[in-house]
Amino acid sequence: MEGLLTRCRALPSLATCSHQLSQYAPQRFHHCAPGRGKRLVLSRMFQPQKLREDQVLSLEGRSGDLTCKSQRLMLQVGLIHPASPGCYHLLPYTVRAMEKLVRVIDQEMQTIGGQKVNMPSLSPAELWRATNRWDSMGRELLRLRDRHGKEYCLGPTHEEAITALVASQKRLSYKQLPFLLYQVTRKFRDEPRPRFGLLRGREFYMKDMYTFDSSPEAAQLTYSLVCDAYSSLFNRLGLRCVKVQADVGSIGGTMSHEFQLPMDVGEDRLVLCPSCHFSANVETLDLSQTNCPACQGPLTETRGIEVGHTFYLGTKYSSVFNAQFTNVHGKPSLAEMGCYGLGVTRILAAAIEVLSTEDCIRWPGLLAPYQVCLIPPKKGSKEEAAAELAGHLYDHITEAVPQLQGEVLLDDRTHLTIGNRLKDANKFGYPFVIIAAKRALDDPAHFEVWCQNTGEVVFLTREGVLELLSQVQVV
Protein backbone atom coordinates (compact mmCIF):
# COMPACT_ATOMS: atom_id res chain seq x y z
CA MET A 1 0.00 0.00 0.00
CA GLU A 2 2.90 2.37 0.70
CA GLY A 3 3.99 1.84 -2.89
CA LEU A 4 0.52 2.86 -4.09
CA LEU A 5 0.62 5.98 -1.93
CA THR A 6 4.07 6.85 -3.28
CA ARG A 7 2.84 6.46 -6.87
CA CYS A 8 -0.26 8.57 -6.12
CA ARG A 9 1.81 11.34 -4.61
CA ALA A 10 4.12 11.25 -7.61
CA LEU A 11 1.26 12.25 -9.93
CA PRO A 12 1.86 15.92 -10.85
CA SER A 13 -1.82 16.83 -10.72
CA LEU A 14 -2.33 15.22 -7.31
CA ALA A 15 0.78 16.90 -5.97
CA THR A 16 -0.53 20.21 -7.24
CA CYS A 17 -3.85 19.62 -5.52
CA SER A 18 -2.11 18.77 -2.25
CA HIS A 19 0.15 21.81 -2.25
CA GLN A 20 -1.87 24.78 -1.02
CA LEU A 21 0.57 27.60 -1.82
CA SER A 22 1.06 28.94 1.74
CA GLN A 23 4.10 28.83 3.99
CA TYR A 24 2.50 30.70 6.87
CA ALA A 25 1.64 29.14 10.20
CA PRO A 26 -1.91 27.74 10.12
CA GLN A 27 -4.66 29.19 12.31
CA ARG A 28 -7.75 27.48 13.68
CA PHE A 29 -11.15 28.59 12.49
CA HIS A 30 -14.29 26.59 13.17
CA HIS A 31 -17.95 26.88 14.06
CA CYS A 32 -17.66 24.62 17.08
CA ALA A 33 -14.87 22.98 18.99
CA PRO A 34 -13.24 20.08 17.13
CA GLY A 35 -12.60 16.65 18.56
CA ARG A 36 -14.51 13.51 19.38
CA GLY A 37 -18.26 13.97 19.80
CA LYS A 38 -18.17 17.48 18.34
CA ARG A 39 -18.00 16.82 14.64
CA LEU A 40 -19.05 19.38 12.06
CA VAL A 41 -22.02 17.83 10.27
CA LEU A 42 -23.56 19.01 7.02
CA SER A 43 -27.18 18.60 8.14
CA ARG A 44 -26.74 21.45 10.67
CA MET A 45 -25.23 23.94 8.24
CA PHE A 46 -27.33 26.95 7.27
CA GLN A 47 -26.88 26.70 3.53
CA PRO A 48 -30.13 27.27 1.60
CA GLN A 49 -29.62 25.38 -1.64
CA LYS A 50 -31.47 26.07 -4.88
CA LEU A 51 -29.89 23.40 -7.04
CA ARG A 52 -32.32 23.85 -9.93
CA GLU A 53 -31.82 26.89 -12.15
CA ASP A 54 -35.52 27.73 -12.19
CA GLN A 55 -35.42 28.12 -8.39
CA VAL A 56 -32.45 30.48 -8.71
CA LEU A 57 -34.29 32.57 -11.28
CA SER A 58 -37.17 33.06 -8.86
CA LEU A 59 -34.74 34.49 -6.32
CA GLU A 60 -33.47 37.18 -8.67
CA GLY A 61 -36.85 37.91 -10.23
CA ARG A 62 -35.98 38.01 -13.94
CA SER A 63 -34.11 35.61 -16.18
CA GLY A 64 -31.93 38.43 -17.47
CA ASP A 65 -30.54 38.97 -13.95
CA LEU A 66 -28.42 35.80 -14.14
CA THR A 67 -25.67 37.13 -16.35
CA CYS A 68 -22.59 35.12 -15.32
CA LYS A 69 -21.53 31.69 -14.10
CA SER A 70 -20.31 32.77 -10.65
CA GLN A 71 -23.59 34.51 -9.85
CA ARG A 72 -25.66 31.45 -10.83
CA LEU A 73 -23.46 28.95 -8.97
CA MET A 74 -23.23 31.08 -5.81
CA LEU A 75 -27.02 31.36 -5.71
CA GLN A 76 -27.55 27.67 -6.43
CA VAL A 77 -25.38 26.28 -3.64
CA GLY A 78 -26.36 28.92 -1.09
CA LEU A 79 -23.23 31.04 -0.95
CA ILE A 80 -25.26 34.25 -1.33
CA HIS A 81 -28.93 35.22 -1.15
CA PRO A 82 -30.49 38.37 -2.67
CA ALA A 83 -31.45 41.10 -0.20
CA SER A 84 -32.18 44.00 -2.57
CA PRO A 85 -30.86 45.04 -6.00
CA GLY A 86 -27.06 44.92 -5.79
CA CYS A 87 -27.03 43.74 -2.15
CA TYR A 88 -26.64 40.15 -0.95
CA HIS A 89 -26.68 38.18 2.27
CA LEU A 90 -23.30 36.47 2.55
CA LEU A 91 -24.04 32.99 3.93
CA PRO A 92 -21.78 30.85 6.15
CA TYR A 93 -19.61 29.21 3.46
CA THR A 94 -18.95 32.59 1.87
CA VAL A 95 -18.10 34.21 5.20
CA ARG A 96 -15.59 31.44 5.90
CA ALA A 97 -13.99 31.87 2.48
CA MET A 98 -13.93 35.65 2.82
CA GLU A 99 -12.31 35.54 6.26
CA LYS A 100 -9.63 33.25 4.86
CA LEU A 101 -9.05 35.70 2.01
CA VAL A 102 -8.76 38.57 4.49
CA ARG A 103 -6.16 36.59 6.45
CA VAL A 104 -4.09 36.11 3.28
CA ILE A 105 -4.44 39.83 2.51
CA ASP A 106 -3.40 40.69 6.09
CA GLN A 107 -0.31 38.52 5.73
CA GLU A 108 0.73 40.20 2.49
CA MET A 109 0.01 43.75 3.72
CA GLN A 110 1.71 43.28 7.07
CA THR A 111 4.74 41.70 5.39
CA ILE A 112 5.40 45.06 3.71
CA GLY A 113 4.72 47.08 6.87
CA GLY A 114 0.97 47.67 6.59
CA GLN A 115 -0.90 48.70 9.74
CA LYS A 116 -4.59 47.90 9.99
CA VAL A 117 -7.15 50.56 10.89
CA ASN A 118 -10.93 50.79 10.71
CA MET A 119 -12.66 54.00 9.62
CA PRO A 120 -16.37 54.87 9.81
CA SER A 121 -18.57 54.12 6.81
CA LEU A 122 -20.37 57.42 7.47
CA SER A 123 -18.17 60.18 6.03
CA PRO A 124 -18.99 63.89 6.64
CA ALA A 125 -19.90 65.86 3.54
CA GLU A 126 -17.45 68.65 4.41
CA LEU A 127 -14.51 66.31 3.85
CA TRP A 128 -15.75 65.50 0.35
CA ARG A 129 -16.57 69.12 -0.42
CA ALA A 130 -13.01 70.07 0.48
CA THR A 131 -11.74 67.94 -2.43
CA ASN A 132 -14.69 68.81 -4.71
CA ARG A 133 -15.68 65.15 -4.88
CA TRP A 134 -19.07 65.68 -3.22
CA ASP A 135 -20.26 66.97 -6.61
CA SER A 136 -17.85 65.27 -9.03
CA MET A 137 -18.69 61.74 -7.79
CA GLY A 138 -22.24 62.34 -8.99
CA ARG A 139 -25.18 60.07 -8.28
CA GLU A 140 -23.05 57.02 -7.45
CA LEU A 141 -22.32 58.60 -4.04
CA LEU A 142 -24.93 57.39 -1.53
CA ARG A 143 -25.85 60.48 0.53
CA LEU A 144 -27.96 60.96 3.65
CA ARG A 145 -28.77 63.47 6.40
CA ASP A 146 -28.95 62.83 10.10
CA ARG A 147 -31.68 64.20 12.40
CA HIS A 148 -29.72 67.45 12.78
CA GLY A 149 -29.59 68.01 9.03
CA LYS A 150 -25.88 67.19 8.81
CA GLU A 151 -24.93 65.58 5.47
CA TYR A 152 -22.94 62.39 5.09
CA CYS A 153 -22.14 59.81 2.46
CA LEU A 154 -21.64 56.06 2.79
CA GLY A 155 -18.02 55.82 1.81
CA PRO A 156 -17.11 54.18 -1.49
CA THR A 157 -13.47 54.98 -0.65
CA HIS A 158 -11.64 56.81 2.16
CA GLU A 159 -8.97 59.16 0.78
CA GLU A 160 -10.49 62.19 2.50
CA ALA A 161 -11.01 60.47 5.83
CA ILE A 162 -7.53 58.95 6.11
CA THR A 163 -5.77 62.14 5.00
CA ALA A 164 -7.71 64.20 7.55
CA LEU A 165 -6.78 61.62 10.21
CA VAL A 166 -3.06 61.81 9.42
CA ALA A 167 -3.23 65.63 9.15
CA SER A 168 -4.60 65.76 12.70
CA GLN A 169 -1.25 64.45 13.97
CA LYS A 170 0.72 67.70 14.12
CA ARG A 171 4.19 66.46 15.05
CA LEU A 172 4.99 63.78 12.51
CA SER A 173 8.66 63.35 11.60
CA TYR A 174 10.20 62.05 8.40
CA LYS A 175 11.74 59.33 10.60
CA GLN A 176 8.25 57.86 11.16
CA LEU A 177 7.44 57.56 7.47
CA PRO A 178 6.33 55.71 5.46
CA PHE A 179 2.92 54.94 6.92
CA LEU A 180 1.01 52.15 5.16
CA LEU A 181 -2.47 52.23 6.66
CA TYR A 182 -5.18 49.86 5.45
CA GLN A 183 -8.60 48.53 6.31
CA VAL A 184 -11.05 45.87 5.13
CA THR A 185 -14.56 47.29 5.28
CA ARG A 186 -17.93 47.50 3.56
CA LYS A 187 -18.09 50.04 0.77
CA PHE A 188 -21.12 51.54 -0.94
CA ARG A 189 -21.79 52.74 -4.48
CA ASP A 190 -25.19 53.56 -5.97
CA GLU A 191 -24.75 51.51 -9.12
CA PRO A 192 -27.30 52.49 -11.79
CA ARG A 193 -27.58 48.84 -12.89
CA PRO A 194 -26.16 46.28 -10.44
CA ARG A 195 -25.29 42.98 -12.13
CA PHE A 196 -23.02 39.93 -12.08
CA GLY A 197 -23.79 39.15 -8.42
CA LEU A 198 -20.82 40.07 -6.23
CA LEU A 199 -18.85 41.33 -9.23
CA ARG A 200 -20.79 44.60 -9.41
CA GLY A 201 -23.03 45.47 -6.50
CA ARG A 202 -24.10 48.43 -4.41
CA GLU A 203 -22.54 47.10 -1.21
CA PHE A 204 -19.27 45.21 -1.16
CA TYR A 205 -16.11 44.53 0.83
CA MET A 206 -12.85 46.22 -0.11
CA LYS A 207 -9.30 46.30 1.21
CA ASP A 208 -8.11 49.90 0.82
CA MET A 209 -4.60 51.00 1.75
CA TYR A 210 -3.32 54.59 1.93
CA THR A 211 0.39 55.35 2.07
CA PHE A 212 2.26 58.44 3.25
CA ASP A 213 5.88 58.99 2.21
CA SER A 214 8.49 61.70 2.69
CA SER A 215 9.43 62.19 -0.99
CA PRO A 216 8.27 61.31 -4.51
CA GLU A 217 11.14 58.82 -4.82
CA ALA A 218 10.14 57.06 -1.58
CA ALA A 219 6.49 57.04 -2.67
CA GLN A 220 7.45 55.36 -5.95
CA LEU A 221 9.31 52.66 -4.03
CA THR A 222 6.24 52.11 -1.83
CA TYR A 223 4.07 51.94 -4.95
CA SER A 224 6.25 49.16 -6.38
CA LEU A 225 6.29 47.37 -3.03
CA VAL A 226 2.49 47.26 -2.80
CA CYS A 227 2.12 46.19 -6.43
CA ASP A 228 4.56 43.33 -5.79
CA ALA A 229 2.50 42.32 -2.73
CA TYR A 230 -0.61 42.23 -4.90
CA SER A 231 1.15 39.99 -7.41
CA SER A 232 2.27 37.71 -4.55
CA LEU A 233 -1.33 37.52 -3.27
CA PHE A 234 -2.74 36.40 -6.61
CA ASN A 235 0.11 33.92 -7.10
CA ARG A 236 -0.69 32.35 -3.72
CA LEU A 237 -4.34 32.05 -4.75
CA GLY A 238 -3.36 30.40 -8.04
CA LEU A 239 -5.05 33.14 -10.10
CA ARG A 240 -3.45 34.48 -13.27
CA CYS A 241 -3.58 38.24 -12.85
CA VAL A 242 -2.37 40.90 -15.29
CA LYS A 243 -1.19 44.35 -14.16
CA VAL A 244 -2.32 46.93 -16.73
CA GLN A 245 -1.92 50.66 -17.20
CA ALA A 246 -5.15 52.37 -16.10
CA ASP A 247 -6.98 55.69 -15.94
CA VAL A 248 -6.90 57.62 -12.65
CA GLY A 249 -10.64 58.39 -12.83
CA SER A 250 -12.31 60.15 -9.90
CA ILE A 251 -9.57 59.11 -7.45
CA GLY A 252 -7.00 61.24 -9.25
CA GLY A 253 -3.22 61.26 -9.16
CA THR A 254 -0.57 60.89 -11.84
CA MET A 255 -0.22 57.10 -12.23
CA SER A 256 -2.58 54.15 -11.95
CA HIS A 257 -2.63 50.40 -12.59
CA GLU A 258 -5.37 47.79 -12.50
CA PHE A 259 -4.96 44.12 -11.61
CA GLN A 260 -7.17 42.18 -14.00
CA LEU A 261 -8.21 38.53 -14.26
CA PRO A 262 -8.57 37.86 -18.01
CA MET A 263 -12.10 36.56 -18.58
CA ASP A 264 -14.70 36.97 -21.31
CA VAL A 265 -17.39 38.05 -18.84
CA GLY A 266 -15.17 40.95 -17.69
CA GLU A 267 -16.44 44.47 -18.28
CA ASP A 268 -13.01 45.98 -19.01
CA ARG A 269 -11.37 45.89 -22.43
CA LEU A 270 -7.64 45.27 -22.25
CA VAL A 271 -4.84 45.38 -24.81
CA LEU A 272 -1.69 43.28 -24.42
CA CYS A 273 1.57 43.20 -26.35
CA PRO A 274 3.06 39.69 -26.57
CA SER A 275 6.45 41.11 -27.60
CA CYS A 276 7.29 43.58 -24.81
CA HIS A 277 4.60 42.70 -22.23
CA PHE A 278 3.01 46.16 -22.40
CA SER A 279 -0.58 46.02 -21.13
CA ALA A 280 -3.26 48.65 -20.68
CA ASN A 281 -6.95 49.30 -20.24
CA VAL A 282 -8.17 50.67 -23.59
CA GLU A 283 -9.46 53.74 -21.69
CA THR A 284 -5.87 54.97 -21.51
CA LEU A 285 -5.18 54.75 -25.25
CA ASP A 286 -6.14 56.65 -28.37
CA LEU A 287 -8.97 54.65 -29.95
CA SER A 288 -7.19 54.74 -33.31
CA GLN A 289 -4.03 53.22 -31.83
CA THR A 290 -3.43 49.66 -33.02
CA ASN A 291 0.29 49.26 -32.28
CA CYS A 292 2.05 49.06 -28.93
CA PRO A 293 3.33 52.49 -27.87
CA ALA A 294 6.43 50.90 -26.33
CA CYS A 295 7.68 48.69 -29.19
CA GLN A 296 5.26 49.41 -32.07
CA GLY A 297 4.34 45.72 -32.19
CA PRO A 298 0.75 44.57 -32.76
CA LEU A 299 -1.64 44.64 -29.79
CA THR A 300 -4.08 41.87 -28.92
CA GLU A 301 -7.38 42.61 -27.17
CA THR A 302 -9.08 40.68 -24.38
CA ARG A 303 -11.51 41.34 -21.56
CA GLY A 304 -10.89 41.26 -17.84
CA ILE A 305 -12.40 41.43 -14.35
CA GLU A 306 -10.79 44.19 -12.28
CA VAL A 307 -9.84 42.84 -8.84
CA GLY A 308 -7.33 45.47 -7.73
CA HIS A 309 -6.45 49.11 -8.46
CA THR A 310 -3.45 51.22 -7.42
CA PHE A 311 -2.92 55.01 -7.64
CA TYR A 312 0.03 57.32 -7.09
CA LEU A 313 -1.66 60.42 -5.67
CA GLY A 314 1.26 62.76 -4.98
CA THR A 315 0.03 65.67 -2.84
CA LYS A 316 -3.50 65.89 -4.28
CA TYR A 317 -5.13 65.12 -0.92
CA SER A 318 -2.35 66.02 1.52
CA SER A 319 -2.33 69.60 0.16
CA VAL A 320 -6.08 69.98 0.78
CA PHE A 321 -5.96 68.75 4.38
CA ASN A 322 -2.43 69.99 5.12
CA ALA A 323 -1.10 66.52 5.96
CA GLN A 324 2.47 67.52 6.85
CA PHE A 325 5.58 66.10 8.46
CA THR A 326 8.86 67.66 9.56
CA ASN A 327 11.56 66.90 6.98
CA VAL A 328 15.28 66.26 7.51
CA HIS A 329 15.93 70.02 7.52
CA GLY A 330 13.36 70.64 10.24
CA LYS A 331 10.89 72.22 7.80
CA PRO A 332 7.24 71.24 7.22
CA SER A 333 6.60 69.23 4.04
CA LEU A 334 3.52 67.70 2.48
CA ALA A 335 3.28 63.91 2.53
CA GLU A 336 3.39 62.08 -0.80
CA MET A 337 0.46 59.66 -1.01
CA GLY A 338 -0.70 56.54 -2.77
CA CYS A 339 -3.89 54.50 -2.49
CA TYR A 340 -4.40 50.83 -3.24
CA GLY A 341 -7.63 48.83 -3.43
CA LEU A 342 -8.54 45.14 -3.56
CA GLY A 343 -12.14 44.05 -4.12
CA VAL A 344 -12.49 41.34 -1.46
CA THR A 345 -15.94 40.04 -2.37
CA ARG A 346 -15.14 40.62 -6.05
CA ILE A 347 -12.01 38.44 -5.78
CA LEU A 348 -14.15 35.61 -4.34
CA ALA A 349 -16.68 35.83 -7.16
CA ALA A 350 -14.01 36.33 -9.84
CA ALA A 351 -12.07 33.29 -8.61
CA ILE A 352 -15.23 31.18 -8.88
CA GLU A 353 -15.88 32.64 -12.33
CA VAL A 354 -12.38 31.78 -13.54
CA LEU A 355 -11.83 28.37 -11.90
CA SER A 356 -15.27 26.72 -11.90
CA THR A 357 -16.96 24.53 -14.46
CA GLU A 358 -20.46 25.40 -15.68
CA ASP A 359 -21.98 23.13 -13.03
CA CYS A 360 -19.49 22.92 -10.17
CA ILE A 361 -17.69 25.46 -8.01
CA ARG A 362 -13.93 25.29 -7.79
CA TRP A 363 -12.08 27.34 -5.17
CA PRO A 364 -8.51 28.51 -4.82
CA GLY A 365 -7.18 25.92 -2.37
CA LEU A 366 -6.50 28.48 0.37
CA LEU A 367 -10.05 29.87 0.24
CA ALA A 368 -12.19 26.71 0.22
CA PRO A 369 -14.72 27.06 3.08
CA TYR A 370 -13.94 23.48 4.16
CA GLN A 371 -10.97 21.46 2.96
CA VAL A 372 -12.43 17.97 3.44
CA CYS A 373 -15.91 16.45 3.07
CA LEU A 374 -16.27 12.95 4.50
CA ILE A 375 -19.12 10.78 3.14
CA PRO A 376 -20.19 7.67 5.11
CA PRO A 377 -22.37 4.96 3.54
CA LYS A 378 -26.13 5.17 3.20
CA LYS A 379 -28.15 3.94 6.14
CA GLY A 380 -29.47 0.42 5.50
CA SER A 381 -26.99 -0.27 2.66
CA LYS A 382 -24.67 -3.27 2.47
CA GLU A 383 -21.77 -1.00 3.43
CA GLU A 384 -23.49 0.53 6.48
CA ALA A 385 -20.91 -1.07 8.81
CA ALA A 386 -18.33 1.32 7.36
CA ALA A 387 -20.13 4.29 8.94
CA GLU A 388 -18.30 3.80 12.22
CA LEU A 389 -14.98 3.71 10.36
CA ALA A 390 -15.86 7.02 8.70
CA GLY A 391 -16.44 8.57 12.13
CA HIS A 392 -13.12 7.23 13.40
CA LEU A 393 -11.38 8.61 10.31
CA TYR A 394 -12.90 12.04 10.98
CA ASP A 395 -11.45 11.98 14.50
CA HIS A 396 -8.06 10.74 13.34
CA ILE A 397 -7.81 13.53 10.73
CA THR A 398 -8.66 16.32 13.19
CA GLU A 399 -6.26 14.91 15.80
CA ALA A 400 -3.34 13.95 13.55
CA VAL A 401 -3.51 16.94 11.16
CA PRO A 402 -3.88 19.97 13.46
CA GLN A 403 -4.27 22.52 10.65
CA LEU A 404 -7.45 20.73 9.54
CA GLN A 405 -9.29 21.15 12.84
CA GLY A 406 -12.52 22.88 11.90
CA GLU A 407 -11.84 22.16 8.20
CA VAL A 408 -13.46 18.70 7.96
CA LEU A 409 -17.20 18.34 7.33
CA LEU A 410 -19.12 15.08 7.78
CA ASP A 411 -22.02 14.62 5.36
CA ASP A 412 -24.36 12.91 7.81
CA ARG A 413 -27.36 12.87 5.44
CA THR A 414 -27.23 9.09 5.36
CA HIS A 415 -30.78 8.84 4.01
CA LEU A 416 -29.19 9.82 0.66
CA THR A 417 -27.04 7.56 -1.49
CA ILE A 418 -23.29 8.08 -1.66
CA GLY A 419 -23.74 9.06 -5.31
CA ASN A 420 -26.14 11.89 -4.53
CA ARG A 421 -23.94 13.24 -1.77
CA LEU A 422 -20.86 12.99 -3.98
CA LYS A 423 -22.71 15.01 -6.63
CA ASP A 424 -23.43 17.71 -4.04
CA ALA A 425 -19.84 17.67 -2.81
CA ASN A 426 -18.62 18.06 -6.36
CA LYS A 427 -20.90 21.08 -6.85
CA PHE A 428 -19.71 22.70 -3.60
CA GLY A 429 -16.07 22.21 -4.57
CA TYR A 430 -14.48 20.79 -1.40
CA PRO A 431 -10.82 20.22 -2.36
CA PHE A 432 -10.90 16.67 -0.89
CA VAL A 433 -13.89 14.32 -0.71
CA ILE A 434 -13.37 11.04 1.16
CA ILE A 435 -15.88 8.21 0.80
CA ALA A 436 -16.25 5.25 3.16
CA ALA A 437 -17.85 2.58 0.98
CA LYS A 438 -17.36 -1.11 0.18
CA ARG A 439 -13.55 -1.05 0.27
CA ALA A 440 -13.63 0.51 3.73
CA LEU A 441 -14.66 -2.96 4.92
CA ASP A 442 -11.43 -4.50 3.57
CA ASP A 443 -8.57 -5.40 5.88
CA PRO A 444 -6.95 -2.94 6.01
CA ALA A 445 -9.72 -0.45 5.24
CA HIS A 446 -9.33 1.64 2.08
CA PHE A 447 -11.07 4.97 1.55
CA GLU A 448 -11.94 6.51 -1.80
CA VAL A 449 -10.32 9.95 -2.02
CA TRP A 450 -11.35 12.50 -4.64
CA CYS A 451 -9.09 15.45 -5.32
CA GLN A 452 -11.75 17.76 -6.68
CA ASN A 453 -9.48 20.36 -8.28
CA THR A 454 -7.84 17.77 -10.55
CA GLY A 455 -10.37 14.93 -10.78
CA GLU A 456 -7.85 12.39 -9.42
CA VAL A 457 -9.37 9.46 -7.51
CA VAL A 458 -7.25 7.15 -5.36
CA PHE A 459 -7.88 4.48 -2.71
CA LEU A 460 -5.83 4.98 0.44
CA THR A 461 -5.56 3.41 3.88
CA ARG A 462 -6.15 5.57 6.94
CA GLU A 463 -2.40 6.18 7.14
CA GLY A 464 -2.33 7.12 3.46
CA VAL A 465 -5.19 9.58 3.94
CA LEU A 466 -3.40 11.23 6.87
CA GLU A 467 -0.17 11.44 4.93
CA LEU A 468 -1.91 13.08 1.98
CA LEU A 469 -3.86 15.57 4.09
CA SER A 470 -0.83 16.48 6.20
CA GLN A 471 0.47 18.34 3.15
CA VAL A 472 -2.56 20.64 2.99
CA GLN A 473 -1.84 24.25 3.99
CA VAL A 474 -4.56 26.54 5.34
CA VAL A 475 -4.57 30.12 6.59
Buried (B, 14 or more C-beta within 10 A) or exposed (E): EEEBBEEBBEBEEBBBBBEBBBEBEBEEBBEEEBEEEEBBBBEEBEBEBBEEEEEBBEBBEEEEBBBBBBBBBBBBBBBBBBEEBBBBEBBBBBEBBBBBBBBBBBBBBBEBEBEBBEBEBEBBBEBBEBBEBBEEBEEEBBBEEEEEEEBBBBBBBBBBBBBBBBBEEEEBEBEEBBBBBBBBBEBBBBBEEBBBBBBBBBBBBBBBBBBBBBBEEBBBEBBEBBBEBBBBBBEBBBBEBBBBBBEBEEBBBEBBBBBBBBBEBBEBBBBBBEEEEBBBBBBBBEEEEEEBBEEEEEBEEBBBBBBBBBBBBBBBBBBBBBBBBBBEEEEEBBBBBBBBBBBBBBBBBBBBBBBBEEEBBBBBBBBBBBBBBBBBBBEEBEBBEBBEBBBBBBBBBBBBBEBBBBBBBBBBBBEBBBEBBBBBBBBBBBBBBBBBBBBBBEEEBBBBBBBBBBEBEBBBBBBBBBBBBBEBBBB
